[in-house]
Amino acid sequence: MKKLLISAVALSLLAGGATAASAAPRDVREARQDVREAKRDVRQAKQENRADRRAAKRYKAGRYTPPRGYQARRFHSGQSLPAAYRNRAYYVDHNRYGLRAPPRGYEYRRVGNDVVLTAVATGLIASVVLDLFN
């Protein structure tokens, strides 16, 4: 479809006032330049669309499903996070949600609508960010 559109634009530029056979070399160069600019504009529009889609996805929190057998509860600093919350499904990317970078050896985890900063090795909760996903 894109090739058809570009060739149609090129032919219309060439046909304007002279036939393709009698076109001067300068006209051909200008037509080629116009085609290159049209291609560049199409590429740029596609990149902008991709960037917009990525930005729209970036701040959507995925659907939360608690680990099997666990009920909703609030955690506090100093408690230990259950091992079921320590897999990648509950990992929270700090850049995505505007949180400070965690210290070495710590990660953010999602528990309900809250985010907790936990030690990777022990699961000890260092701090709780309340209602980040509401």
N, C-alpha and C positions, 0 to 999 in steps of 0.2 A: 504494500500500500504506500509506503514511504517512497519507494523508488518510482512508483507511478506518479506520485504527486510532484516529486522533484523533476522528473523528466517532462511532465506537463508544463511546469514553470519554465524550464529551460527552453522548451519548444516555443512557448508563447513569447519569450524574450527574443528568440531568434527570428520568429515570424513577424515581429513588429516592424514593418516597413521594408523588409528585404527577405528574400528566400534564403534558406540555409546554404545553398550552393554559392550564392553571390555575396554572402556576408563577409565583411572585411575581417582580417585576423584580430583586430582590436575588439570588434563586436563579440567575437567568439570568446576572447579572454574575459571580457566583461560578463558575458553570460555564465561562463564557468565560475567566475568569482561570485556572482549572485547565487548560483547553486550551492557553492561552498558555504556562503553565509546562511542560506536557508537550512542546510544540514546542521550547521553549528547552532542555529536557533532551536531546531528540533531537539538536539542533544541537551541543550541547556534547559529546555522546558521539562524534559524527562528527568534530569537531575533534580530540578526543583520539586517535581512531584514526588520523587523518591524521598527527598529530605522531609517534605511535609508529612508523608505517611510515617516515616520513622519517628518524627517528633510527636505525632498523634499517638503512636504505640508506646512511646517511652514512659509516659506518666500514668498508664493504666495499670492498676494492680490486678494481678491474676485472681481467679476465684480461690478462696481459701477453703481448704478442707482439713480439719484437724486429724491428727493421727488416729488410727483405729484404737478404740478403747479409751480415748481421752475426752474429757468434758471441758467445756469452756471454763477457764479460771484465770485469775490475774496472778502474775508473778511479780516478785519484788527483788530488789538488790540483795545479794547475799544468798539467795536460794539457788538450787541446782536445777537447770533445765533438763527435763526428761530426755533420754537418749533418742526417742522417736523424733524429736524436733531437730536433731543434729544432722539430718541429711540435706541434700541440695535443694529439695522441694521447698524448704522454709528459709533459704538463704535470701538476704535482702542486699541489693547493690546500693552502697551508700551514695554513689554519684547520681544514680537515677532519682533518688528521693531527697537530695539536698542535705544529706547527713554528713557530719564530719567523718573523716577517714578513721577507721578503728585502729587502735594501737596494734603493734605486732602481736600475733597470737590470739587476737580477738576477731569476732565476726558478728554482724547483725543477723538476727533471726526473726521471722514473723511468727507471732503467737496471737491468733485472732486478729484484731485490728491494731494490736500493739507491736512494737519492735523492741527487741531486747538485745543488748550488747553482751555477748557471752564469751567466755574463754573457750578456745577451740579444744584444748586438751582435757579440761575438767567439766565443762558445761556450766561453770559458776557464772551467775548473772552479775554483771558489773553495773549496768544501768538499764532503765526502762524508758522508752519513748512512747507516750500514750497516744492512742487514737491517730496514728499516722495515716491510716487508710480510709478514714471517714470523710 
